[in-house]
Amino acid sequence: MNGKKVLYQEKEYILIHKYETGYCELKTLDSFLYKLVHESELVFLE
């Protein structure tokens, strides 16, 4: 699952890690900004 592109708040991110709690660590495509969001808020693009 790691490395997949996802959509969160109309922006593309790369999924870095999915935790057992359902939260996912995301990284922006063009910089090193990270976010932690629940998978229910994501749209998987791949």
Secondary structure, DSSP 4 states (H G I P E B T S, - for coil): -TT-EEEETTEEEEEEEE-TTSEEEEEESSS--EEEEEGGG-EE--
